[in-house]
Amino acid sequence: MVMAERLLSYNLYSVGKVAEICGYENTSYFVSVFRRYFGVPPHQYSSRFFLEKDMM
């Protein structure tokens, strides 16, 4: 999950691509695992970083 978190924070890859890079064959399963781990779905997590960069 650390790699997924880092990749999503860069906003360079789609959630599907991050799932693939992290070794998940099923994006839905990746989203489910990510949500359990961080408490929010990946797209919401990456949007937070995008908004923070915009405000700087």
mmCIF entry with sequence, helices, sheets and N, C-alpha, C, O atoms, coordinates in Angstrom:
data_MODEL
# 
_entry.id   MODEL 
# 
_entity.id                         1 
_entity.type                       polymer 
_entity.pdbx_number_of_molecules   1 
# 
_entity_poly.entity_id                      1 
_entity_poly.type                           'polypeptide(L)' 
_entity_poly.nstd_linkage                   no 
_entity_poly.nstd_monomer                   no 
_entity_poly.pdbx_seq_one_letter_code       MVMAERLLSYNLYSVGKVAEICGYENTSYFVSVFRRYFGVPPHQYSSRFFLEKDMM 
_entity_poly.pdbx_seq_one_letter_code_can   MVMAERLLSYNLYSVGKVAEICGYENTSYFVSVFRRYFGVPPHQYSSRFFLEKDMM 
_entity_poly.pdbx_strand_id                 A 
# 
loop_
_entity_poly_seq.entity_id 
_entity_poly_seq.num 
_entity_poly_seq.mon_id 
_entity_poly_seq.hetero 
1 1  MET n 
1 2  VAL n 
1 3  MET n 
1 4  ALA n 
1 5  GLU n 
1 6  ARG n 
1 7  LEU n 
1 8  LEU n 
1 9  SER n 
1 10 TYR n 
1 11 ASN n 
1 12 LEU n 
1 13 TYR n 
1 14 SER n 
1 15 VAL n 
1 16 GLY n 
1 17 LYS n 
1 18 VAL n 
1 19 ALA n 
1 20 GLU n 
1 21 ILE n 
1 22 CYS n 
1 23 GLY n 
1 24 TYR n 
1 25 GLU n 
1 26 ASN n 
1 27 THR n 
1 28 SER n 
1 29 TYR n 
1 30 PHE n 
1 31 VAL n 
1 32 SER n 
1 33 VAL n 
1 34 PHE n 
1 35 ARG n 
1 36 ARG n 
1 37 TYR n 
1 38 PHE n 
1 39 GLY n 
1 40 VAL n 
1 41 PRO n 
1 42 PRO n 
1 43 HIS n 
1 44 GLN n 
1 45 TYR n 
1 46 SER n 
1 47 SER n 
1 48 ARG n 
1 49 PHE n 
1 50 PHE n 
1 51 LEU n 
1 52 GLU n 
1 53 LYS n 
1 54 ASP n 
1 55 MET n 
1 56 MET n 
# 
_struct_asym.id          A 
_struct_asym.entity_id   1 
# 
loop_
_struct_conf.conf_type_id 
_struct_conf.id 
_struct_conf.pdbx_PDB_helix_id 
_struct_conf.beg_label_comp_id 
_struct_conf.beg_label_asym_id 
_struct_conf.beg_label_seq_id 
_struct_conf.pdbx_beg_PDB_ins_code 
_struct_conf.end_label_comp_id 
_struct_conf.end_label_asym_id 
_struct_conf.end_label_seq_id 
_struct_conf.pdbx_end_PDB_ins_code 
_struct_conf.beg_auth_comp_id 
_struct_conf.beg_auth_asym_id 
_struct_conf.beg_auth_seq_id 
_struct_conf.end_auth_comp_id 
_struct_conf.end_auth_asym_id 
_struct_conf.end_auth_seq_id 
_struct_conf.pdbx_PDB_helix_class 
_struct_conf.details 
_struct_conf.pdbx_PDB_helix_length 
HELX_P HELX_P1 AA1 VAL A 2  ? TYR A 10 ? VAL A 2  TYR A 10 1 ? 9  
HELX_P HELX_P2 AA2 VAL A 15 ? ILE A 21 ? VAL A 15 ILE A 21 1 ? 7  
HELX_P HELX_P3 AA3 THR A 27 ? PHE A 38 ? THR A 27 PHE A 38 1 ? 12 
HELX_P HELX_P4 AA4 PRO A 42 ? MET A 55 ? PRO A 42 MET A 55 1 ? 14 
# 
_struct_conf_type.id          HELX_P 
_struct_conf_type.criteria    ? 
_struct_conf_type.reference   ? 
# 
loop_
_atom_site.group_PDB 
_atom_site.id 
_atom_site.type_symbol 
_atom_site.label_atom_id 
_atom_site.label_alt_id 
_atom_site.label_comp_id 
_atom_site.label_asym_id 
_atom_site.label_entity_id 
_atom_site.label_seq_id 
_atom_site.pdbx_PDB_ins_code 
_atom_site.Cartn_x 
_atom_site.Cartn_y 
_atom_site.Cartn_z 
_atom_site.occupancy 
_atom_site.B_iso_or_equiv 
_atom_site.pdbx_formal_charge 
_atom_site.auth_seq_id 
_atom_site.auth_comp_id 
_atom_site.auth_asym_id 
_atom_site.auth_atom_id 
_atom_site.pdbx_PDB_model_num 
ATOM 1   N N  . MET A 1 1  ? 0.815   -1.201 0.000   1.00 0.00 ? 1  MET A N  1 
ATOM 2   C CA . MET A 1 1  ? 0.000   0.000  0.000   1.00 0.00 ? 1  MET A CA 1 
ATOM 3   C C  . MET A 1 1  ? 0.859   1.265  0.000   1.00 0.00 ? 1  MET A C  1 
ATOM 4   O O  . MET A 1 1  ? 0.407   2.313  -0.462  1.00 0.00 ? 1  MET A O  1 
ATOM 5   N N  . VAL A 1 2  ? 2.072   1.184  0.503   1.00 0.00 ? 2  VAL A N  1 
ATOM 6   C CA . VAL A 1 2  ? 2.947   2.356  0.519   1.00 0.00 ? 2  VAL A CA 1 
ATOM 7   C C  . VAL A 1 2  ? 3.247   2.806  -0.907  1.00 0.00 ? 2  VAL A C  1 
ATOM 8   O O  . VAL A 1 2  ? 3.223   4.002  -1.199  1.00 0.00 ? 2  VAL A O  1 
ATOM 9   N N  . MET A 1 3  ? 3.528   1.857  -1.793  1.00 0.00 ? 3  MET A N  1 
ATOM 10  C CA . MET A 1 3  ? 3.804   2.210  -3.183  1.00 0.00 ? 3  MET A CA 1 
ATOM 11  C C  . MET A 1 3  ? 2.566   2.827  -3.833  1.00 0.00 ? 3  MET A C  1 
ATOM 12  O O  . MET A 1 3  ? 2.676   3.820  -4.551  1.00 0.00 ? 3  MET A O  1 
ATOM 13  N N  . ALA A 1 4  ? 1.404   2.252  -3.589  1.00 0.00 ? 4  ALA A N  1 
ATOM 14  C CA . ALA A 1 4  ? 0.159   2.785  -4.150  1.00 0.00 ? 4  ALA A CA 1 
ATOM 15  C C  . ALA A 1 4  ? -0.074  4.206  -3.657  1.00 0.00 ? 4  ALA A C  1 
ATOM 16  O O  . ALA A 1 4  ? -0.435  5.088  -4.437  1.00 0.00 ? 4  ALA A O  1 
ATOM 17  N N  . GLU A 1 5  ? 0.132   4.424  -2.380  1.00 0.00 ? 5  GLU A N  1 
ATOM 18  C CA . GLU A 1 5  ? -0.045  5.758  -1.806  1.00 0.00 ? 5  GLU A CA 1 
ATOM 19  C C  . GLU A 1 5  ? 0.887   6.761  -2.481  1.00 0.00 ? 5  GLU A C  1 
ATOM 20  O O  . GLU A 1 5  ? 0.468   7.863  -2.837  1.00 0.00 ? 5  GLU A O  1 
ATOM 21  N N  . ARG A 1 6  ? 2.126   6.385  -2.654  1.00 0.00 ? 6  ARG A N  1 
ATOM 22  C CA . ARG A 1 6  ? 3.107   7.277  -3.277  1.00 0.00 ? 6  ARG A CA 1 
ATOM 23  C C  . ARG A 1 6  ? 2.733   7.583  -4.725  1.00 0.00 ? 6  ARG A C  1 
ATOM 24  O O  . ARG A 1 6  ? 2.766   8.739  -5.147  1.00 0.00 ? 6  ARG A O  1 
ATOM 25  N N  . LEU A 1 7  ? 2.380   6.552  -5.482  1.00 0.00 ? 7  LEU A N  1 
ATOM 26  C CA . LEU A 1 7  ? 2.019   6.754  -6.888  1.00 0.00 ? 7  LEU A CA 1 
ATOM 27  C C  . LEU A 1 7  ? 0.785   7.639  -7.029  1.00 0.00 ? 7  LEU A C  1 
ATOM 28  O O  . LEU A 1 7  ? 0.733   8.497  -7.910  1.00 0.00 ? 7  LEU A O  1 
ATOM 29  N N  . LEU A 1 8  ? -0.192  7.438  -6.180  1.00 0.00 ? 8  LEU A N  1 
ATOM 30  C CA . LEU A 1 8  ? -1.411  8.251  -6.245  1.00 0.00 ? 8  LEU A CA 1 
ATOM 31  C C  . LEU A 1 8  ? -1.139  9.695  -5.846  1.00 0.00 ? 8  LEU A C  1 
ATOM 32  O O  . LEU A 1 8  ? -1.788  10.606 -6.359  1.00 0.00 ? 8  LEU A O  1 
ATOM 33  N N  . SER A 1 9  ? -0.201  9.915  -4.951  1.00 0.00 ? 9  SER A N  1 
ATOM 34  C CA . SER A 1 9  ? 0.096   11.282 -4.518  1.00 0.00 ? 9  SER A CA 1 
ATOM 35  C C  . SER A 1 9  ? 0.746   12.093 -5.631  1.00 0.00 ? 9  SER A C  1 
ATOM 36  O O  . SER A 1 9  ? 0.665   13.321 -5.623  1.00 0.00 ? 9  SER A O  1 
ATOM 37  N N  . TYR A 1 10 ? 1.392   11.426 -6.595  1.00 0.00 ? 10 TYR A N  1 
ATOM 38  C CA . TYR A 1 10 ? 2.015   12.133 -7.721  1.00 0.00 ? 10 TYR A CA 1 
ATOM 39  C C  . TYR A 1 10 ? 0.997   12.536 -8.780  1.00 0.00 ? 10 TYR A C  1 
ATOM 40  O O  . TYR A 1 10 ? 1.273   13.413 -9.599  1.00 0.00 ? 10 TYR A O  1 
ATOM 41  N N  . ASN A 1 11 ? -0.167  11.913 -8.775  1.00 0.00 ? 11 ASN A N  1 
ATOM 42  C CA . ASN A 1 11 ? -1.222  12.182 -9.766  1.00 0.00 ? 11 ASN A CA 1 
ATOM 43  C C  . ASN A 1 11 ? -0.762  11.980 -11.207 1.00 0.00 ? 11 ASN A C  1 
ATOM 44  O O  . ASN A 1 11 ? -1.208  12.688 -12.109 1.00 0.00 ? 11 ASN A O  1 
ATOM 45  N N  . LEU A 1 12 ? 0.123   11.021 -11.419 1.00 0.00 ? 12 LEU A N  1 
ATOM 46  C CA . LEU A 1 12 ? 0.609   10.741 -12.770 1.00 0.00 ? 12 LEU A CA 1 
ATOM 47  C C  . LEU A 1 12 ? -0.100  9.552  -13.413 1.00 0.00 ? 12 LEU A C  1 
ATOM 48  O O  . LEU A 1 12 ? -0.098  9.410  -14.636 1.00 0.00 ? 12 LEU A O  1 
ATOM 49  N N  . TYR A 1 13 ? -0.699  8.707  -12.594 1.00 0.00 ? 13 TYR A N  1 
ATOM 50  C CA . TYR A 1 13 ? -1.291  7.473  -13.080 1.00 0.00 ? 13 TYR A CA 1 
ATOM 51  C C  . TYR A 1 13 ? -2.750  7.368  -12.668 1.00 0.00 ? 13 TYR A C  1 
ATOM 52  O O  . TYR A 1 13 ? -3.172  7.908  -11.646 1.00 0.00 ? 13 TYR A O  1 
ATOM 53  N N  . SER A 1 14 ? -3.501  6.664  -13.487 1.00 0.00 ? 14 SER A N  1 
ATOM 54  C CA . SER A 1 14 ? -4.893  6.371  -13.133 1.00 0.00 ? 14 SER A CA 1 
ATOM 55  C C  . SER A 1 14 ? -4.908  5.329  -12.019 1.00 0.00 ? 14 SER A C  1 
ATOM 56  O O  . SER A 1 14 ? -3.902  4.667  -11.760 1.00 0.00 ? 14 SER A O  1 
ATOM 57  N N  . VAL A 1 15 ? -6.035  5.193  -11.379 1.00 0.00 ? 15 VAL A N  1 
ATOM 58  C CA . VAL A 1 15 ? -6.188  4.192  -10.322 1.00 0.00 ? 15 VAL A CA 1 
ATOM 59  C C  . VAL A 1 15 ? -5.940  2.797  -10.902 1.00 0.00 ? 15 VAL A C  1 
ATOM 60  O O  . VAL A 1 15 ? -5.298  1.962  -10.265 1.00 0.00 ? 15 VAL A O  1 
ATOM 61  N N  . GLY A 1 16 ? -6.442  2.555  -12.088 1.00 0.00 ? 16 GLY A N  1 
ATOM 62  C CA . GLY A 1 16 ? -6.233  1.255  -12.729 1.00 0.00 ? 16 GLY A CA 1 
ATOM 63  C C  . GLY A 1 16 ? -4.767  0.957  -12.980 1.00 0.00 ? 16 GLY A C  1 
ATOM 64  O O  . GLY A 1 16 ? -4.312  -0.170 -12.781 1.00 0.00 ? 16 GLY A O  1 
ATOM 65  N N  . LYS A 1 17 ? -4.029  1.965  -13.415 1.00 0.00 ? 17 LYS A N  1 
ATOM 66  C CA . LYS A 1 17 ? -2.600  1.793  -13.673 1.00 0.00 ? 17 LYS A CA 1 
ATOM 67  C C  . LYS A 1 17 ? -1.840  1.570  -12.369 1.00 0.00 ? 17 LYS A C  1 
ATOM 68  O O  . LYS A 1 17 ? -0.930  0.742  -12.321 1.00 0.00 ? 17 LYS A O  1 
ATOM 69  N N  . VAL A 1 18 ? -2.198  2.290  -11.320 1.00 0.00 ? 18 VAL A N  1 
ATOM 70  C CA . VAL A 1 18 ? -1.561  2.099  -10.014 1.00 0.00 ? 18 VAL A CA 1 
ATOM 71  C C  . VAL A 1 18 ? -1.821  0.678  -9.521  1.00 0.00 ? 18 VAL A C  1 
ATOM 72  O O  . VAL A 1 18 ? -0.916  0.021  -9.005  1.00 0.00 ? 18 VAL A O  1 
ATOM 73  N N  . ALA A 1 19 ? -3.043  0.209  -9.678  1.00 0.00 ? 19 ALA A N  1 
ATOM 74  C CA . ALA A 1 19 ? -3.374  -1.161 -9.276  1.00 0.00 ? 19 ALA A CA 1 
ATOM 75  C C  . ALA A 1 19 ? -2.496  -2.155 -10.029 1.00 0.00 ? 19 ALA A C  1 
ATOM 76  O O  . ALA A 1 19 ? -1.966  -3.097 -9.440  1.00 0.00 ? 19 ALA A O  1 
ATOM 77  N N  . GLU A 1 20 ? -2.349  -1.940 -11.322 1.00 0.00 ? 20 GLU A N  1 
ATOM 78  C CA . GLU A 1 20 ? -1.531  -2.825 -12.154 1.00 0.00 ? 20 GLU A CA 1 
ATOM 79  C C  . GLU A 1 20 ? -0.061  -2.795 -11.714 1.00 0.00 ? 20 GLU A C  1 
ATOM 80  O O  . GLU A 1 20 ? 0.564   -3.845 -11.568 1.00 0.00 ? 20 GLU A O  1 
ATOM 81  N N  . ILE A 1 21 ? 0.482   -1.605 -11.506 1.00 0.00 ? 21 ILE A N  1 
ATOM 82  C CA . ILE A 1 21 ? 1.878   -1.457 -11.075 1.00 0.00 ? 21 ILE A CA 1 
ATOM 83  C C  . ILE A 1 21 ? 2.107   -2.171 -9.744  1.00 0.00 ? 21 ILE A C  1 
ATOM 84  O O  . ILE A 1 21 ? 3.163   -2.763 -9.520  1.00 0.00 ? 21 ILE A O  1 
ATOM 85  N N  . CYS A 1 22 ? 1.121   -2.110 -8.877  1.00 0.00 ? 22 CYS A N  1 
ATOM 86  C CA . CYS A 1 22 ? 1.238   -2.717 -7.546  1.00 0.00 ? 22 CYS A CA 1 
ATOM 87  C C  . CYS A 1 22 ? 0.935   -4.215 -7.548  1.00 0.00 ? 22 CYS A C  1 
ATOM 88  O O  . CYS A 1 22 ? 0.981   -4.861 -6.501  1.00 0.00 ? 22 CYS A O  1 
ATOM 89  N N  . GLY A 1 23 ? 0.627   -4.765 -8.721  1.00 0.00 ? 23 GLY A N  1 
ATOM 90  C CA . GLY A 1 23 ? 0.447   -6.205 -8.840  1.00 0.00 ? 23 GLY A CA 1 
ATOM 91  C C  . GLY A 1 23 ? -0.975  -6.713 -8.706  1.00 0.00 ? 23 GLY A C  1 
ATOM 92  O O  . GLY A 1 23 ? -1.188  -7.920 -8.597  1.00 0.00 ? 23 GLY A O  1 
ATOM 93  N N  . TYR A 1 24 ? -1.948  -5.823 -8.710  1.00 0.00 ? 24 TYR A N  1 
ATOM 94  C CA . TYR A 1 24 ? -3.353  -6.239 -8.626  1.00 0.00 ? 24 TYR A CA 1 
ATOM 95  C C  . TYR A 1 24 ? -3.893  -6.460 -10.034 1.00 0.00 ? 24 TYR A C  1 
ATOM 96  O O  . TYR A 1 24 ? -3.753  -5.595 -10.898 1.00 0.00 ? 24 TYR A O  1 
ATOM 97  N N  . GLU A 1 25 ? -4.498  -7.598 -10.260 1.00 0.00 ? 25 GLU A N  1 
ATOM 98  C CA . GLU A 1 25 ? -5.114  -7.887 -11.553 1.00 0.00 ? 25 GLU A CA 1 
ATOM 99  C C  . GLU A 1 25 ? -6.511  -7.300 -11.651 1.00 0.00 ? 25 GLU A C  1 
ATOM 100 O O  . GLU A 1 25 ? -7.005  -7.050 -12.751 1.00 0.00 ? 25 GLU A O  1 
ATOM 101 N N  . ASN A 1 26 ? -7.147  -7.079 -10.517 1.00 0.00 ? 26 ASN A N  1 
ATOM 102 C CA . ASN A 1 26 ? -8.517  -6.593 -10.475 1.00 0.00 ? 26 ASN A CA 1 
ATOM 103 C C  . ASN A 1 26 ? -8.545  -5.219 -9.801  1.00 0.00 ? 26 ASN A C  1 
ATOM 104 O O  . ASN A 1 26 ? -8.259  -5.099 -8.610  1.00 0.00 ? 26 ASN A O  1 
ATOM 105 N N  . THR A 1 27 ? -8.890  -4.192 -10.566 1.00 0.00 ? 27 THR A N  1 
ATOM 106 C CA . THR A 1 27 ? -8.912  -2.826 -10.038 1.00 0.00 ? 27 THR A CA 1 
ATOM 107 C C  . THR A 1 27 ? -9.933  -2.674 -8.920  1.00 0.00 ? 27 THR A C  1 
ATOM 108 O O  . THR A 1 27 ? -9.679  -1.968 -7.944  1.00 0.00 ? 27 THR A O  1 
ATOM 109 N N  . SER A 1 28 ? -11.071 -3.318 -9.048  1.00 0.00 ? 28 SER A N  1 
ATOM 110 C CA . SER A 1 28 ? -12.099 -3.220 -8.004  1.00 0.00 ? 28 SER A CA 1 
ATOM 111 C C  . SER A 1 28 ? -11.592 -3.762 -6.676  1.00 0.00 ? 28 SER A C  1 
ATOM 112 O O  . SER A 1 28 ? -11.875 -3.202 -5.617  1.00 0.00 ? 28 SER A O  1 
ATOM 113 N N  . TYR A 1 29 ? -10.850 -4.845 -6.741  1.00 0.00 ? 29 TYR A N  1 
ATOM 114 C CA . TYR A 1 29 ? -10.289 -5.412 -5.515  1.00 0.00 ? 29 TYR A CA 1 
ATOM 115 C C  . TYR A 1 29 ? -9.249  -4.461 -4.920  1.00 0.00 ? 29 TYR A C  1 
ATOM 116 O O  . TYR A 1 29 ? -9.204  -4.267 -3.706  1.00 0.00 ? 29 TYR A O  1 
ATOM 117 N N  . PHE A 1 30 ? -8.420  -3.874 -5.770  1.00 0.00 ? 30 PHE A N  1 
ATOM 118 C CA . PHE A 1 30 ? -7.437  -2.892 -5.307  1.00 0.00 ? 30 PHE A CA 1 
ATOM 119 C C  . PHE A 1 30 ? -8.134  -1.728 -4.603  1.00 0.00 ? 30 PHE A C  1 
ATOM 120 O O  . PHE A 1 30 ? -7.705  -1.303 -3.530  1.00 0.00 ? 30 PHE A O  1 
ATOM 121 N N  . VAL A 1 31 ? -9.201  -1.218 -5.200  1.00 0.00 ? 31 VAL A N  1 
ATOM 122 C CA . VAL A 1 31 ? -9.954  -0.110 -4.600  1.00 0.00 ? 31 VAL A CA 1 
ATOM 123 C C  . VAL A 1 31 ? -10.492 -0.520 -3.234  1.00 0.00 ? 31 VAL A C  1 
ATOM 124 O O  . VAL A 1 31 ? -10.434 0.257  -2.281  1.00 0.00 ? 31 VAL A O  1 
ATOM 125 N N  . SER A 1 32 ? -11.010 -1.726 -3.142  1.00 0.00 ? 32 SER A N  1 
ATOM 126 C CA . SER A 1 32 ? -11.547 -2.226 -1.876  1.00 0.00 ? 32 SER A CA 1 
ATOM 127 C C  . SER A 1 32 ? -10.460 -2.328 -0.805  1.00 0.00 ? 32 SER A C  1 
ATOM 128 O O  . SER A 1 32 ? -10.669 -1.902 0.332   1.00 0.00 ? 32 SER A O  1 
ATOM 129 N N  . VAL A 1 33 ? -9.318  -2.881 -1.155  1.00 0.00 ? 33 VAL A N  1 
ATOM 130 C CA . VAL A 1 33 ? -8.208  -3.015 -0.206  1.00 0.00 ? 33 VAL A CA 1 
ATOM 131 C C  . VAL A 1 33 ? -7.692  -1.641 0.195   1.00 0.00 ? 33 VAL A C  1 
ATOM 132 O O  . VAL A 1 33 ? -7.426  -1.400 1.373   1.00 0.00 ? 33 VAL A O  1 
ATOM 133 N N  . PHE A 1 34 ? -7.548  -0.743 -0.764  1.00 0.00 ? 34 PHE A N  1 
ATOM 134 C CA . PHE A 1 34 ? -7.053  0.607  -0.490  1.00 0.00 ? 34 PHE A CA 1 
ATOM 135 C C  . PHE A 1 34 ? -7.997  1.334  0.466   1.00 0.00 ? 34 PHE A C  1 
ATOM 136 O O  . PHE A 1 34 ? -7.557  1.994  1.407   1.00 0.00 ? 34 PHE A O  1 
ATOM 137 N N  . ARG A 1 35 ? -9.287  1.206  0.216   1.00 0.00 ? 35 ARG A N  1 
ATOM 138 C CA . ARG A 1 35 ? -10.291 1.865  1.065   1.00 0.00 ? 35 ARG A CA 1 
ATOM 139 C C  . ARG A 1 35 ? -10.239 1.332  2.499   1.00 0.00 ? 35 ARG A C  1 
ATOM 140 O O  . ARG A 1 35 ? -10.337 2.103  3.454   1.00 0.00 ? 35 ARG A O  1 
ATOM 141 N N  . ARG A 1 36 ? -10.087 0.026  2.646   1.00 0.00 ? 36 ARG A N  1 
ATOM 142 C CA . ARG A 1 36 ? -9.970  -0.550 3.993   1.00 0.00 ? 36 ARG A CA 1 
ATOM 143 C C  . ARG A 1 36 ? -8.716  -0.046 4.703   1.00 0.00 ? 36 ARG A C  1 
ATOM 144 O O  . ARG A 1 36 ? -8.743  0.190  5.911   1.00 0.00 ? 36 ARG A O  1 
ATOM 145 N N  . TYR A 1 37 ? -7.643  0.117  3.982   1.00 0.00 ? 37 TYR A N  1 
ATOM 146 C CA . TYR A 1 37 ? -6.362  0.521  4.559   1.00 0.00 ? 37 TYR A CA 1 
ATOM 147 C C  . TYR A 1 37 ? -6.336  2.003  4.925   1.00 0.00 ? 37 TYR A C  1 
ATOM 148 O O  . TYR A 1 37 ? -5.878  2.369  6.007   1.00 0.00 ? 37 TYR A O  1 
ATOM 149 N N  . PHE A 1 38 ? -6.837  2.871  4.009   1.00 0.00 ? 38 PHE A N  1 
ATOM 150 C CA . PHE A 1 38 ? -6.743  4.319  4.202   1.00 0.00 ? 38 PHE A CA 1 
ATOM 151 C C  . PHE A 1 38 ? -8.051  4.996  4.600   1.00 0.00 ? 38 PHE A C  1 
ATOM 152 O O  . PHE A 1 38 ? -8.045  6.153  5.020   1.00 0.00 ? 38 PHE A O  1 
ATOM 153 N N  . GLY A 1 39 ? -9.161  4.292  4.472   1.00 0.00 ? 39 GLY A N  1 
ATOM 154 C CA . GLY A 1 39 ? -10.440 4.865  4.860   1.00 0.00 ? 39 GLY A CA 1 
ATOM 155 C C  . GLY A 1 39 ? -11.125 5.681  3.780   1.00 0.00 ? 39 GLY A C  1 
ATOM 156 O O  . GLY A 1 39 ? -12.232 6.178  3.988   1.00 0.00 ? 39 GLY A O  1 
ATOM 157 N N  . VAL A 1 40 ? -10.486 5.825  2.632   1.00 0.00 ? 40 VAL A N  1 
ATOM 158 C CA . VAL A 1 40 ? -11.066 6.535  1.485   1.00 0.00 ? 40 VAL A CA 1 
ATOM 159 C C  . VAL A 1 40 ? -10.667 5.785  0.214   1.00 0.00 ? 40 VAL A C  1 
ATOM 160 O O  . VAL A 1 40 ? -9.636  5.113  0.197   1.00 0.00 ? 40 VAL A O  1 
ATOM 161 N N  . PRO A 1 41 ? -11.464 5.891  -0.846  1.00 0.00 ? 41 PRO A N  1 
ATOM 162 C CA . PRO A 1 41 ? -11.089 5.242  -2.100  1.00 0.00 ? 41 PRO A CA 1 
ATOM 163 C C  . PRO A 1 41 ? -9.898  5.956  -2.745  1.00 0.00 ? 41 PRO A C  1 
ATOM 164 O O  . PRO A 1 41 ? -9.654  7.127  -2.453  1.00 0.00 ? 41 PRO A O  1 
ATOM 165 N N  . PRO A 1 42 ? -9.163  5.274  -3.608  1.00 0.00 ? 42 PRO A N  1 
ATOM 166 C CA . PRO A 1 42 ? -7.958  5.857  -4.204  1.00 0.00 ? 42 PRO A CA 1 
ATOM 167 C C  . PRO A 1 42 ? -8.184  7.180  -4.937  1.00 0.00 ? 42 PRO A C  1 
ATOM 168 O O  . PRO A 1 42 ? -7.364  8.091  -4.825  1.00 0.00 ? 42 PRO A O  1 
ATOM 169 N N  . HIS A 1 43 ? -9.282  7.298  -5.684  1.00 0.00 ? 43 HIS A N  1 
ATOM 170 C CA . HIS A 1 43 ? -9.496  8.540  -6.434  1.00 0.00 ? 43 HIS A CA 1 
ATOM 171 C C  . HIS A 1 43 ? -9.681  9.727  -5.491  1.00 0.00 ? 43 HIS A C  1 
ATOM 172 O O  . HIS A 1 43 ? -9.236  10.836 -5.786  1.00 0.00 ? 43 HIS A O  1 
ATOM 173 N N  . GLN A 1 44 ? -10.332 9.492  -4.369  1.00 0.00 ? 44 GLN A N  1 
ATOM 174 C CA . GLN A 1 44 ? -10.515 10.566 -3.391  1.00 0.00 ? 44 GLN A CA 1 
ATOM 175 C C  . GLN A 1 44 ? -9.179  10.905 -2.728  1.00 0.00 ? 44 GLN A C  1 
ATOM 176 O O  . GLN A 1 44 ? -8.891  12.071 -2.460  1.00 0.00 ? 44 GLN A O  1 
ATOM 177 N N  . TYR A 1 45 ? -8.385  9.901  -2.472  1.00 0.00 ? 45 TYR A N  1 
ATOM 178 C CA . TYR A 1 45 ? -7.072  10.102 -1.863  1.00 0.00 ? 45 TYR A CA 1 
ATOM 179 C C  . TYR A 1 45 ? -6.184  10.942 -2.782  1.00 0.00 ? 45 TYR A C  1 
ATOM 180 O O  . TYR A 1 45 ? -5.543  11.890 -2.328  1.00 0.00 ? 45 TYR A O  1 
ATOM 181 N N  . SER A 1 46 ? -6.144  10.596 -4.077  1.00 0.00 ? 46 SER A N  1 
ATOM 182 C CA . SER A 1 46 ? -5.293  11.332 -5.010  1.00 0.00 ? 46 SER A CA 1 
ATOM 183 C C  . SER A 1 46 ? -5.831  12.734 -5.268  1.00 0.00 ? 46 SER A C  1 
ATOM 184 O O  . SER A 1 46 ? -5.046  13.653 -5.503  1.00 0.00 ? 46 SER A O  1 
ATOM 185 N N  . SER A 1 47 ? -7.137  12.922 -5.231  1.00 0.00 ? 47 SER A N  1 
ATOM 186 C CA . SER A 1 47 ? -7.728  14.256 -5.413  1.00 0.00 ? 47 SER A CA 1 
ATOM 187 C C  . SER A 1 47 ? -7.282  15.203 -4.311  1.00 0.00 ? 47 SER A C  1 
ATOM 188 O O  . SER A 1 47 ? -7.102  16.397 -4.550  1.00 0.00 ? 47 SER A O  1 
ATOM 189 N N  . ARG A 1 48 ? -7.108  14.684 -3.126  1.00 0.00 ? 48 ARG A N  1 
ATOM 190 C CA . ARG A 1 48 ? -6.661  15.504 -2.001  1.00 0.00 ? 48 ARG A CA 1 
ATOM 191 C C  . ARG A 1 48 ? -5.285  16.103 -2.295  1.00 0.00 ? 48 ARG A C  1 
ATOM 192 O O  . ARG A 1 48 ? -5.050  17.276 -2.005  1.00 0.00 ? 48 ARG A O  1 
ATOM 193 N N  . PHE A 1 49 ? -4.378  15.315 -2.863  1.00 0.00 ? 49 PHE A N  1 
ATOM 194 C CA . PHE A 1 49 ? -3.046  15.821 -3.193  1.00 0.00 ? 49 PHE A CA 1 
ATOM 195 C C  . PHE A 1 49 ? -3.110  16.820 -4.340  1.00 0.00 ? 49 PHE A C  1 
ATOM 196 O O  . PHE A 1 49 ? -2.371  17.804 -4.350  1.00 0.00 ? 49 PHE A O  1 
ATOM 197 N N  . PHE A 1 50 ? -3.986  16.573 -5.303  1.00 0.00 ? 50 PHE A N  1 
ATOM 198 C CA . PHE A 1 50 ? -4.140  17.490 -6.428  1.00 0.00 ? 50 PHE A CA 1 
ATOM 199 C C  . PHE A 1 50 ? -4.615  18.851 -5.934  1.00 0.00 ? 50 PHE A C  1 
ATOM 200 O O  . PHE A 1 50 ? -4.109  19.882 -6.376  1.00 0.00 ? 50 PHE A O  1 
ATOM 201 N N  . LEU A 1 51 ? -5.575  18.859 -5.029  1.00 0.00 ? 51 LEU A N  1 
ATOM 202 C CA . LEU A 1 51 ? -6.096  20.115 -4.487  1.00 0.00 ? 51 LEU A CA 1 
ATOM 203 C C  . LEU A 1 51 ? -5.041  20.843 -3.660  1.00 0.00 ? 51 LEU A C  1 
ATOM 204 O O  . LEU A 1 51 ? -4.952  22.070 -3.719  1.00 0.00 ? 51 LEU A O  1 
ATOM 205 N N  . GLU A 1 52 ? -4.244  20.109 -2.895  1.00 0.00 ? 52 GLU A N  1 
ATOM 206 C CA . GLU A 1 52 ? -3.195  20.736 -2.095  1.00 0.00 ? 52 GLU A CA 1 
ATOM 207 C C  . GLU A 1 52 ? -2.155  21.398 -2.985  1.00 0.00 ? 52 GLU A C  1 
ATOM 208 O O  . GLU A 1 52 ? -1.685  22.491 -2.668  1.00 0.00 ? 52 GLU A O  1 
ATOM 209 N N  . LYS A 1 53 ? -1.781  20.755 -4.104  1.00 0.00 ? 53 LYS A N  1 
ATOM 210 C CA . LYS A 1 53 ? -0.800  21.330 -5.026  1.00 0.00 ? 53 LYS A CA 1 
ATOM 211 C C  . LYS A 1 53 ? -1.363  22.580 -5.689  1.00 0.00 ? 53 LYS A C  1 
ATOM 212 O O  . LYS A 1 53 ? -0.636  23.549 -5.909  1.00 0.00 ? 53 LYS A O  1 
ATOM 213 N N  . ASP A 1 54 ? -2.655  22.561 -6.007  1.00 0.00 ? 54 ASP A N  1 
ATOM 214 C CA . ASP A 1 54 ? -3.310  23.714 -6.625  1.00 0.00 ? 54 ASP A CA 1 
ATOM 215 C C  . ASP A 1 54 ? -3.308  24.930 -5.708  1.00 0.00 ? 54 ASP A C  1 
ATOM 216 O O  . ASP A 1 54 ? -3.207  26.064 -6.178  1.00 0.00 ? 54 ASP A O  1 
ATOM 217 N N  . MET A 1 55 ? -3.417  24.703 -4.416  1.00 0.00 ? 55 MET A N  1 
ATOM 218 C CA . MET A 1 55 ? -3.512  25.799 -3.462  1.00 0.00 ? 55 MET A CA 1 
ATOM 219 C C  . MET A 1 55 ? -2.153  26.424 -3.155  1.00 0.00 ? 55 MET A C  1 
ATOM 220 O O  . MET A 1 55 ? -2.089  27.504 -2.567  1.00 0.00 ? 55 MET A O  1 
ATOM 221 N N  . MET A 1 56 ? -1.072  25.761 -3.544  1.00 0.00 ? 56 MET A N  1 
ATOM 222 C CA . MET A 1 56 ? 0.273   26.286 -3.253  1.00 0.00 ? 56 MET A CA 1 
ATOM 223 C C  . MET A 1 56 ? 0.680   27.360 -4.214  1.00 0.00 ? 56 MET A C  1 
ATOM 224 O O  . MET A 1 56 ? 1.780   27.901 -4.105  1.00 0.00 ? 56 MET A O  1 
# 
